[in-house]
Amino acid sequence: MNKDELVVLAVTLMEEAGASSFSLRKLGERVGCDPMAVLYHFKSKEGLLRGMADYLTGRILAVDPSLPWTARLYELAQQYRELALKHPQTFQQMQRFLNTGKADYVVLEQVYQALRDGGLSDAEIPAACVGWYAALYGLIQGELGGLIRPVTQEELHELEQWPADDVPMLRQILPRFVNLQSEQVFKMMMELIHDGLIAHAGKAATPSRINHPQIT
């Protein structure tokens, strides 16, 4: 069995068993070989996990370079979300590595180009890129972990036990969470992040910015 086939089987096992139960021994049993044969290809369990993460990254398709830069970033973000919803256990591994390998370089090139097209300087791109990914992964983890979801009737009932004068805004707003949709949250927050990048790039292009103190 070659390296690529092992990665696909490892991802399947990870999704079935979960990260806490995943092991080289179980993968060896699934494949029908000694765990050391798996290590021959990947050198370590960490190497295998990185290969699995890069396999997922390789599922992300290139976006149309003629699209506006914010549309390109959003399309990439949406692909990450769909990947996470389909492979929630393996997706966790993507966050363990600054980059996952060859497939990641292809995606990062598109993110860097979009940020440059948005007006960010080369010196600003590293922080913007890491921040973009942190926000993206945070939203995805919120959805996978159950934070981003509609409020339950039990939670609303608990709120009703509080005196209305103590939490007037909460009593007014929380019922609106009944109709909350994760897709809506994701789209809105990614748009706000991109709006922030637009505003930042606009300030950088304004000469008067040099008269304002910089955040350190």
C-alpha positions as CSV (number, residue, x, y, z in Angstrom):
1,M,0.0,0.0,0.0
2,N,1.5,3.4,-1.0
3,K,1.7,6.5,1.0
4,D,-1.4,8.2,-0.5
5,E,-3.6,5.2,0.1
6,L,-2.4,5.1,3.7
7,V,-3.4,8.7,4.2
8,V,-6.9,8.2,2.8
9,L,-7.4,5.2,5.1
10,A,-6.0,7.1,8.1
11,V,-8.5,9.9,7.5
12,T,-11.3,7.4,7.3
13,L,-10.2,5.9,10.6
14,M,-9.8,9.3,12.2
15,E,-13.4,10.2,11.4
16,E,-14.7,6.9,12.7
17,A,-12.6,6.6,15.9
18,G,-12.0,10.2,16.8
19,A,-8.7,11.9,17.5
20,S,-8.4,10.5,21.1
21,S,-8.8,6.9,19.9
22,F,-6.7,7.2,16.7
23,S,-3.4,5.3,16.8
24,L,-0.8,3.8,14.5
25,R,-1.7,0.4,15.9
26,K,-5.3,0.7,14.9
27,L,-4.3,2.0,11.4
28,G,-2.0,-1.0,11.1
29,E,-4.8,-3.3,12.0
30,R,-7.1,-1.6,9.4
31,V,-4.4,-1.9,6.7
32,G,-3.3,-5.4,7.8
33,C,0.3,-4.5,8.5
34,D,2.7,-3.8,11.3
35,P,2.5,-0.2,12.6
36,M,6.2,0.1,11.8
37,A,5.4,-0.2,8.2
38,V,3.3,2.9,8.5
39,L,6.2,4.7,10.1
40,Y,8.4,3.7,7.1
41,H,6.4,6.2,5.0
42,F,5.9,9.0,7.6
43,K,8.8,8.7,10.1
44,S,6.5,9.5,13.0
45,K,2.8,9.8,14.0
46,E,3.3,13.5,13.7
47,G,4.4,13.1,10.1
48,L,1.3,11.0,9.4
49,L,-1.0,13.6,11.0
50,R,0.6,16.3,8.9
51,G,0.1,14.2,5.8
52,M,-3.6,13.7,6.7
53,A,-4.0,17.5,7.2
54,D,-2.3,18.2,3.8
55,Y,-4.6,15.6,2.2
56,L,-7.6,17.7,3.4
57,T,-6.0,20.9,2.3
58,G,-5.6,19.4,-1.1
59,R,-9.4,19.1,-1.4
60,I,-9.6,22.9,-1.6
61,L,-10.0,24.0,-5.2
62,A,-8.4,27.1,-6.7
63,V,-10.6,30.1,-6.9
64,D,-11.2,32.3,-10.0
65,P,-8.4,34.9,-9.9
66,S,-10.6,37.3,-11.8
67,L,-13.0,37.6,-8.8
68,P,-12.7,40.5,-6.4
69,W,-10.2,39.7,-3.7
70,T,-12.8,39.6,-0.9
71,A,-14.9,37.2,-3.0
72,R,-11.8,35.0,-3.4
73,L,-11.1,35.0,0.3
74,Y,-14.7,34.2,1.1
75,E,-14.8,31.3,-1.4
76,L,-11.7,29.8,0.2
77,A,-13.1,30.3,3.7
78,Q,-16.3,28.6,2.7
79,Q,-14.3,25.6,1.3
80,Y,-12.5,25.3,4.6
81,R,-15.9,25.3,6.4
82,E,-17.3,22.6,4.2
83,L,-14.2,20.5,4.6
84,A,-14.5,20.8,8.4
85,L,-18.1,19.8,8.5
86,K,-17.4,16.8,6.3
87,H,-14.2,15.8,8.2
88,P,-14.5,17.3,11.7
89,Q,-12.0,15.0,13.4
90,T,-9.2,15.3,10.8
91,F,-9.8,19.0,10.4
92,Q,-8.5,19.5,14.0
93,Q,-5.1,18.4,12.7
94,M,-4.9,21.2,10.2
95,Q,-4.6,23.7,13.1
96,R,-1.6,22.0,14.6
97,F,0.8,23.0,11.8
98,L,1.8,26.4,10.5
99,N,1.5,24.8,7.1
100,T,0.5,21.3,6.2
101,G,2.8,20.8,3.2
102,K,2.7,21.1,-0.6
103,A,-1.1,21.4,-0.9
104,D,-1.1,24.2,1.7
105,Y,1.4,26.3,-0.3
106,V,-1.0,26.4,-3.2
107,V,-3.8,27.7,-1.0
108,L,-1.6,30.1,0.9
109,E,-0.4,31.6,-2.4
110,Q,-4.0,32.5,-3.2
111,V,-4.6,34.0,0.3
112,Y,-1.4,36.1,0.0
113,Q,-2.3,37.3,-3.5
114,A,-5.8,38.3,-2.4
115,L,-4.4,40.2,0.6
116,R,-1.9,42.0,-1.6
117,D,-4.7,42.8,-4.1
118,G,-6.7,44.2,-1.2
119,G,-4.0,46.8,-0.6
120,L,-2.0,45.3,2.2
121,S,1.7,45.7,2.1
122,D,4.1,42.7,2.1
123,A,5.1,43.6,5.6
124,E,1.5,43.4,6.8
125,I,0.5,40.2,5.0
126,P,2.0,37.8,7.5
127,A,-0.1,39.2,10.4
128,A,-3.2,39.6,8.3
129,C,-2.9,36.0,7.0
130,V,-2.4,34.5,10.4
131,G,-5.3,36.6,11.8
132,W,-7.5,35.6,8.9
133,Y,-6.9,32.0,9.5
134,A,-7.3,32.3,13.3
135,A,-10.7,34.0,12.8
136,L,-11.7,31.4,10.2
137,Y,-10.8,28.5,12.4
138,G,-12.4,30.0,15.4
139,L,-15.7,30.4,13.6
140,I,-15.5,26.8,12.3
141,Q,-14.6,25.5,15.8
142,G,-17.5,27.4,17.2
143,E,-19.8,25.6,14.8
144,L,-18.3,22.2,15.3
145,G,-18.3,22.6,19.1
146,G,-21.9,23.7,19.3
147,L,-21.3,27.3,20.2
148,I,-22.8,28.7,17.0
149,R,-26.4,27.3,17.0
150,P,-30.0,28.3,17.8
151,V,-30.9,28.7,21.4
152,T,-32.9,25.9,22.9
153,Q,-36.3,26.2,24.7
154,E,-34.6,25.0,27.9
155,E,-32.2,27.9,27.7
156,L,-35.0,30.4,27.1
157,H,-36.9,28.9,30.1
158,E,-33.8,29.4,32.3
159,L,-33.6,33.0,31.2
160,E,-37.2,33.6,32.1
161,Q,-36.3,32.8,35.7
162,W,-34.2,36.0,35.9
163,P,-35.9,39.2,36.9
164,A,-36.4,41.2,33.7
165,D,-35.0,44.4,35.3
166,D,-31.6,42.7,35.9
167,V,-31.0,41.6,32.2
168,P,-33.3,43.7,30.0
169,M,-31.1,43.5,26.9
170,L,-30.6,39.8,27.3
171,R,-34.4,39.2,27.7
172,Q,-35.0,41.2,24.6
173,I,-32.3,39.8,22.3
174,L,-31.9,36.1,23.3
175,P,-35.2,35.0,21.9
176,R,-33.9,36.1,18.5
177,F,-31.3,33.3,18.8
178,V,-34.1,30.8,18.1
179,N,-33.7,31.5,14.4
180,L,-29.9,31.8,14.4
181,Q,-28.3,29.9,11.5
182,S,-24.6,28.9,11.4
183,E,-24.3,29.8,7.8
184,Q,-25.6,33.3,8.5
185,V,-23.1,33.8,11.3
186,F,-20.2,32.5,9.2
187,K,-21.0,34.8,6.2
188,M,-21.6,37.9,8.4
189,M,-18.4,37.5,10.4
190,M,-16.2,36.8,7.4
191,E,-17.7,39.9,5.7
192,L,-16.9,41.9,8.7
193,I,-13.3,40.6,8.8
194,H,-12.9,41.5,5.1
195,D,-14.5,44.9,5.7
196,G,-11.9,45.5,8.4
197,L,-9.1,44.6,6.0
198,I,-10.5,47.0,3.5
199,A,-10.6,49.8,6.1
200,H,-7.1,49.0,7.2
201,A,-5.8,49.1,3.7
202,G,-7.6,52.4,3.1
203,K,-5.9,54.0,6.1
204,A,-2.6,52.8,4.9
205,A,-3.2,54.6,1.6
206,T,-4.1,57.8,3.4
207,P,-1.1,60.1,4.0
208,S,-2.7,61.6,7.1
209,R,-2.2,58.2,8.8
210,I,1.4,59.1,9.7
211,N,-0.1,61.7,12.1
212,H,-1.8,59.0,14.2
213,P,0.0,56.9,16.8
214,Q,0.5,53.3,15.8
215,I,-0.7,50.4,17.9
216,T,2.1,48.3,19.2
